[in-house]
Amino acid sequence: MSITHLSGLQLKRAAIAGAQRVIQMQEQLNNINVFPVADSDTGTNMALTMRSVAEEALLCKEGSVHGKSRAVADSALMGARGNSGAILAQFFQEVFLQAAANHRQALAIIVTGALSGTFQAAQRAAHAVNERIDVHVVDSKNICIGLGLILREAAEAIESGVNDIEELKRRVDWAIQNVRAYISFETMEYLVRGGRVSRFRGALARWLNLRPILTMNAAGKIEVVAKTFGGNHGRRKLMDIVKRNAAGKRKLRFLVAHANNPEGANYHAEWIRKYFEIPEVPVVSVSPAFGAHAGPGAVGIAFLGE
């Protein structure tokens, strides 16, 4: 029977039914996963996104189609999981073409390819414009503030007069190998929501009141380096890890980041200034994408030294 009228209630029921079907079929979708990269998690990401849509449809008190559709659209945006590699490829292509107007070569330092399709998207874009500009795409093996220190190393190299692309790549490779970043979490909820931690492990961590401290390994994948009870215990543990791994290094540069936790970030920045006798320690907010996985309260410390 054809639908001639759509009410808010009908839209609610349709959104919930569609979400249920995607959740039921997520493993089949994972098995045929080819977009944006063949990483076998598209079904999982779609199911997580649609679960957010279904939850909002159930909770939304708006009765009109307009109100209901706006709430569902917002929940899809806020609950979105995975990456948009094809869209990113178009973005990178435009950026590279703009660079081609004034340069023959470019270096693109990208977030770790082990966790995101961004690196593959940049490679596709570089290939698409290779007749206009020679773009060297580098996998940073890092995210957030670790990547920030690598980018700063590249910028300082250019400012110091390095104009040979191979020499610049060597400086960047050195930074990738030597940067260290550690992130302390106050909740496991968002790691579970994003599919980075299984529901079982998340429930177990909540039951034991455990919070992880994570780092990036040499392959650019997330690795647990410690477990804490959060709060002051998490702060002390994070500081101990930084002290141990930064010991003996010269010319240390630090970055501190936080997810809606400026007090915690400033506490760590002040400790770094005093302990390592460093006059300036920049404090920044994490990106929205990282914050969606980390959740509120997370604090990270990254450093690079010789």
N, C-alpha and C positions, 0 to 999 in steps of 0.2 A: 504494500500500500504506500503510495507516495505521501511525503510529508509536506503539508501546505502551511503549517504553523510551527514555530519553534519557541517553546517557553524556557524560562530559566531552569525549571525542574527537568525538562527533557534534555537540556544541555548538560546538566549535572549528571544525569543517568548515563548519557552517552560518553562523557569523559571518564566516568568510573568504569564502565564496561570496556572501553578501549584500553584503559590502563591495565585492567585485569587480564585482558587477552595478551598484551605485550609482556606482562610479567610471566604469564604461563608459558609463553613461547621464547623466553629470553635465551635459553640454551640453543635452540634451533637457529636463532639469529646470530649467536656467537659462532656457530659452526659455519655459517656462510659469510662471516664478516670479511669485507674487503674495503670498507670505507671508514675513515679516511686512510687508515693504514691497517694492514692485516694482522691486528694484535688480539683478535678473538675476544674483544670486550664490548663490541657495539651493542649486543643484546642486553648485557648487564647495565651499560650506561643508559640505554633507552628505558629499561625497566625502572632504574632508580629515578630517572626524570619523571616518568609517568606515575610512579608511586607518589611523588611530590604533588603532581597534578590531582590525583585522586584524593589525597588527604585534604588539599585545599578545597576541592569540590564538596567534600563532606562537611567541612567546617564553615564554609562561606555562608553567611546569613542573607546575602543579596538574593532577591527573588527574580530580578529582571535579567533578561538575556545579556544586556550591556554590562551590568554589574558582575554577573557570573563569569562572562567571557573575560573581562578584565582581570578578575581574581585568578582565573585559571592560567591566563597568559603570564601574569606576574609570577605565579608559582612555577611555571615551566622554566622561566628565565632564572629564578633564584635557585631552583633545584636542578638545573642542567648539569649533566656529567659528560665527561669525554672531551674531545677537542673537535675543532672544525677545520681540519687540514686543508680541504679544498678552498675554503674561503681565505684562509691564511695564505695559500699559494698565490691567489690573486692580489692580495695585499702586498706581499713581498715583491711580486713582479712589478707592480707600480712603483714601489720604493726603489728597486734596482734600476728601472728605466729613468727615474729622476736622477739617480746618481750618474747614469751614463751620459747625461748632458754635460757634465764637467770632468768626468773621470773615466779612465780606461780599465781600472781594476777596483775591486771593493772586497772588504772582508766582513762577513756576516757571522757574528758569534751568537749562537742560538742555545736556548734552554735544552737541557739533556734530552737526547732522542730516546732514551730508555723509558721515559715517562710521558712523552708527548709526541704528537704527530707534527709539531712545529718544525722540527729539524728536517723531516722529509718534505714538508711543504716548501721550505726555503730551498732545498736542493732542486725540487721540481721547477721552482721559479727561476733559479739561477740557470738551469738548463734551457729554459724557454727564452732567455734573453742573452744567451752566450755569444750571439753575433754582434751584440751592441756593447756588452761589457763583460769582463772576466771577473766573475764573482766567486770568491773562495768561501765556502760555507764550513764553519767549524762547530763541532759539537762540544759545548762547554762542559758536559758531564755534570752540570750544576743547575741550581735553581735559585731564585730569590737573591739573598745577599752574597752568596758564593759567586753567582754570575755577576753581580754588581762589582765585586772586587776584580774579577777578570776583565770586565769592560774598562774599569778605571786604569788597570795596568796597560791596556791597549791605548787608551787615550793619552796617558802620560808618555808612552813611547813615541806616539806621533808628535806630541808637543815638544819632545826632546830632539826631534829632527829625523826620526826613523821614517823613511819614505819608500823603503824596499819592502814589498809585500811578503817575501819569504822571511826576512828578518823580523817583521811584525808578527808573522805566524809563529816564529820560534819563541818570541816573548810571550805570546798568548798561550802557547803549549806549556811553557814553563809555569805560567800562572795556574793553568788548569791542573797541573800535576801537584802544585804546592798549596793551593787554597784549601782551607778547611772550614766547614760550616757545621754548626750543631744547633738543633732546634728543640726546645723543651715545650711540651704540650700540657695544657691544663685539662683537656677532655679528649676522649677517644671517639666521641659521638660523630664528629665530622669526618674522621678517617673511615669510619664504618659506612657512613652515608655515601662517601665518594668511592667506595669499593676498594680502598687501599688496605683495609683491615677487614677480616671476615667478621660476621656477626658473632660467631662463637668466641673469637679472641677478644672482641670488643666487650662482650658480656662478662667474660672472665676477668678482664682488666678492671671493669667497673666493680665487680664483686670483691676483688682484692685491693681496690683503690689504687691501682697502678697507673702511672703516666709515663710515656716513653720519651727518651731523648734520641733523636734521629740524626743521621748524617748521610752524606752521599759517598758511596764507595767508588772505586776507580772506574767501574763500568757505568757510572752515572745512575745507579739504582739506590733506592732508600734502604738504609741499614740501621737497625736498632743498636745503639752503643751502651744504653743504660736504661734502667727502669727506676722510677722514683714514686714518691707518694704525693707529688705536687707541692705547691706552696713553697715554704722556706726550704724544705728538703730538696725540691727540684732546683731551686736557685743555687744551693750549695753544690749540688752534684754537677750542674752545668758549669759552674766556675772551676770546679776541680778538673773536669775534662779539658777545659780550655787551658788552664795552667799547665797541665801535663803535656798537652800536645803542642803548645807554643814555646815550651822551655827550650832555650838554646838558640832560638831563631833571632835573626837581626832584622832591623828595618821593618818592624811589624806595622801593618795597617789593619785596622778593625772596622767592621760595620755591625751595627746592632739593629735588629728589626723586631717589630711586634705586631700582633693582631689585636687591636683595641686594648692594648695594655701598656700605655706610655709610662706608667709608674714603674712597672717591672723592667721595661727597657732602659729607663733612665737610671735605675738602681745598678744594672749591669754595666752601663756605660761609665758611670762614676767609679765603679770598682775597677774597671779596665784602666781608666786614666790614672788611678792611684797605684795599682799593683804593677802595671807595665810602664808607668811614668810616660804616658802618651798624652800630649796636650789636647788633642781633639779626637773624639770618637763620634762620628755621625750616627744619628738615630733616625730610622725611617719606618714608615708603615709598610706592611707586606702588601703585595698586589691583591686585588679582589679574587683572582683565581686561586692564589695560594691560601688566602684567608678562608675561602670556602672549604678547603680541605683541612686546614689547621684548626679552625674554630677560635673563638675568643679566648684571650689569655696567653696564647703562644708567644714565646720570645726566642729569637735566634741570635747567635753570635758567629760571625765569620771573620777569619783573619788570613793574612798572606804575609809571609816573611821569608827571608833568605836563610 
